[in-house]
Amino acid sequence: MFTGIIEEVGAVETLEPRATGARLRVRCRKVLEDATPGASIAVNGACLTVAEFAAGWFAADVAPETLERSNLSDLGAGAPVNLARPLAPAGRLGGHIVQGHVDATGELTALDQLGDGNWRLTVEAPAELDPYLVFKGSVALDGISLTIAALRGTALTVSVIPHTFAHTALGSRRPGDRLNIECDILAKYVAKMLGRLERPSSFPSVGQLREMGF
């Protein structure tokens, strides 16, 4: 489990296509401080497993599903990527619960400077994600925990504070780029449970209520 707090911006060395999926190699430092083979690292919000590493880099295998559903397939050599390790048991949940399971990508349509280092970012999200996006709710964009400031149709807008803009790869993004979207897992569970509720075809009569003890 992640929190949507980015620890480091790394850089892609290679994305090597394979018969199924690909092998991604990333230059970085901080997220390798306690790395072990099999450890998890989120790359642009997609949870990947460390296959091998050495000083200054790690490599991970990217499954076909991940390539299809995320923007990792867009990455070329030198591309900046947001990196984060899973939440430690004694750590603080500074963002929100992020699984590292990308739901889909959305198109960045605007990144506007508001002044004093603040920015407004707008993404056109797929229509199927609409049930899980709510005003003032949480969403992860490229692995960053953000709060939805506005919803207009399928477009969602978030505010980006100076610290977040300076310490993530958002500054390299341009309109037309794809951003990874992970909706709040709590919203997904609630939507599924509500969808399974059996709705009565009619309300009970007064007599039926009396028989039930009311």
WONORTA-V906642 format. One record per residue. N is the residue number from 0. SS is DSSP state (helix for helix, strand for strand, loop for the rest). PSI is psi in radians with two decimals (999 if undefined). OMEGA is omega in whole degrees, -180 to 180 (NA if undefined). Layout:
BEGIN
N SS PSI OMEGA
N SS PSI OMEGA
END
This chain:
BEGIN
0 loop 2.43 179
1 strand 3.05 -179
2 loop -0.07 -178
3 loop 0.23 176
4 loop 1.99 -176
5 loop 2.29 -179
6 loop -0.51 -171
7 strand 2.58 170
8 strand 2.02 178
9 strand -3.08 179
10 strand 2.38 179
11 strand 2.30 171
12 strand -0.92 180
13 strand 2.67 167
14 strand 1.76 -172
15 strand 1.94 178
16 strand 2.51 177
17 loop 3.12 -178
18 loop -0.72 172
19 loop 2.08 180
20 loop -2.62 -177
21 strand 2.88 173
22 strand 2.13 -179
23 strand 2.31 177
24 strand 2.27 -172
25 strand 2.34 173
26 strand 2.31 -178
27 loop 3.09 179
28 loop -1.00 -171
29 helix -0.77 -176
30 helix -0.09 178
31 helix 0.03 -174
32 loop -0.61 179
33 loop 0.52 -175
34 loop 2.54 173
35 loop 2.71 175
36 loop 2.31 -178
37 loop -0.10 178
38 loop 2.76 179
39 strand 2.43 172
40 strand 2.29 178
41 strand 2.21 178
42 strand 1.97 -173
43 loop 0.59 177
44 loop -0.05 178
45 strand 2.12 -178
46 strand 2.08 179
47 strand 2.75 -179
48 strand 2.25 -180
49 strand 2.05 178
50 strand -0.65 176
51 strand 2.75 179
52 strand 2.82 174
53 strand -3.08 -179
54 loop 2.03 174
55 loop 0.04 179
56 strand 2.78 169
57 strand 2.77 178
58 strand 2.54 -180
59 strand 2.58 175
60 strand 2.38 -179
61 strand 2.08 -177
62 loop 2.70 178
63 helix -0.68 179
64 helix -0.72 -180
65 helix -0.73 178
66 helix -0.67 -177
67 helix -0.62 -172
68 helix -0.25 -174
69 loop -3.13 178
70 loop 0.18 -179
71 helix -0.50 179
72 helix -0.27 179
73 helix -0.20 -169
74 loop 2.36 174
75 loop 3.03 -180
76 loop 2.26 179
77 loop -0.16 -178
78 loop 2.29 177
79 strand 2.46 -179
80 strand 2.52 176
81 strand 2.30 -177
82 strand 2.49 177
83 strand 2.54 173
84 strand 2.83 177
85 loop 2.78 178
86 loop 2.25 174
87 loop 2.60 -177
88 loop -0.56 -178
89 loop 0.11 -177
90 loop 3.02 180
91 loop 2.45 177
92 loop 1.40 -173
93 loop -0.42 179
94 loop -1.90 172
95 loop 3.05 -178
96 loop 2.03 180
97 strand 2.19 -176
98 loop -0.36 -173
99 loop 0.31 178
100 loop 1.75 -176
101 loop 2.26 179
102 loop -0.69 -177
103 strand 3.09 172
104 strand 2.66 175
105 strand 2.70 -179
106 strand 2.20 174
107 strand 2.06 -179
108 strand -0.39 180
109 strand 2.47 173
110 strand 1.71 -170
111 strand 2.32 177
112 strand 2.30 -178
113 strand -0.26 -177
114 strand 2.67 180
115 loop 0.52 177
116 loop 0.03 180
117 strand 2.60 -177
118 strand 2.73 174
119 strand 2.19 -175
120 strand 2.31 179
121 strand 2.33 -179
122 strand 2.38 174
123 strand 1.95 -175
124 loop 2.66 176
125 loop 2.51 -176
126 helix -0.55 -176
127 helix -0.25 178
128 helix -0.16 -175
129 helix -0.71 -179
130 helix -0.35 -175
131 helix 0.07 -179
132 loop 2.13 -178
133 loop 2.65 177
134 loop 2.25 -178
135 loop 0.19 174
136 loop 3.04 -179
137 strand 2.57 174
138 strand 2.57 176
139 strand 2.15 177
140 strand 2.05 -174
141 loop 0.62 177
142 loop -0.02 -177
143 strand 2.22 176
144 strand 2.06 -178
145 strand 2.79 180
146 strand 2.29 -179
147 strand 2.08 -178
148 strand -0.42 -180
149 strand 2.58 175
150 strand 2.14 177
151 strand 1.77 -173
152 loop -2.17 179
153 loop 0.12 179
154 strand 2.28 176
155 strand 2.49 -179
156 strand 2.40 176
157 strand 2.69 174
158 strand 2.44 -178
159 strand 2.06 -178
160 loop 2.84 -177
161 helix -0.75 -178
162 helix -0.80 -179
163 helix -0.76 -179
164 helix -0.67 -176
165 helix -0.44 -173
166 loop 0.33 174
167 loop -3.12 -179
168 helix 0.17 -177
169 helix -0.56 -178
170 helix -0.33 180
171 helix -0.10 -177
172 loop 2.60 -180
173 loop 2.67 177
174 loop 2.36 -176
175 loop -0.36 177
176 loop 2.66 174
177 strand 2.33 176
178 strand 2.45 176
179 strand 2.36 179
180 strand 2.21 169
181 strand 2.07 179
182 strand 2.83 180
183 loop 2.17 -178
184 helix -0.56 179
185 helix -0.68 179
186 helix -0.65 -180
187 helix -0.77 -180
188 helix -0.75 179
189 helix -0.77 -180
190 helix -0.71 -179
191 helix -0.72 -179
192 helix -0.71 179
193 helix -0.61 180
194 helix -0.38 -179
195 helix -0.18 -179
196 loop 2.34 177
197 loop 2.12 -180
198 loop 2.25 -180
199 loop 2.49 180
200 loop -0.44 179
201 loop 2.75 178
202 loop 2.54 179
203 loop 2.64 178
204 loop 2.99 178
205 helix -0.71 180
206 helix -0.73 179
207 helix -0.65 177
208 helix -0.68 179
209 helix -0.69 179
210 helix -0.48 178
211 loop -0.01 176
212 loop 0.15 -179
213 loop 999 NA
END
